[in-house]
Amino acid sequence: MWLGPLAAQAWDQYVFTSNTTEAFHALEYRIEAGSTRKPNKEYQVNQMTDAMQVLLPVFQEYAQLTQDLQPLNNLVSDYCKSRDLDPNRYQMTVAPPPSMLPAAAPSTPTQGEGGVQISPASGQPQLG
């Protein structure tokens, strides 16, 4: 990569020098408060709690209509991470469709079993 004459001069003067103390004092720098600490955990939890209240109903309806659980799973994952929980334990999948087994035919009582029978001729219930 070519830096150009000005950048090459700066590199030679400040980076490629043998006197690091001189280079350290010649550069201007600053350290901002809070730039090295962990992000505010309470803030993250509050943000994700608010997001859950707003987005959860929308994503649930979307999942019901489309069977696409990815947005809902992403929201749950972000929420779990904000609370230091394992998001994999809360991921949802689409249930397989119900099996296509033939339904059992309802049994109708015969003459000696008792119960109510419908008379084919009159359509009226009769006790058996």
Secondary structure as GFF3:
##gff-version 3
##sequence-region A 1 128
A	DSSP	alpha_helix	5	10	.	.	.	ID=ss1
A	DSSP	pi_helix	11	15	.	.	.	ID=ss2
A	DSSP	alpha_helix	20	26	.	.	.	ID=ss3
A	DSSP	alpha_helix	41	66	.	.	.	ID=ss4
A	DSSP	alpha_helix	70	82	.	.	.	ID=ss5
A	DSSP	three_ten_helix	87	90	.	.	.	ID=ss6
A	DSSP	beta_strand	116	118	.	.	.	ID=ss7
A	DSSP	beta_strand	125	127	.	.	.	ID=ss8
###
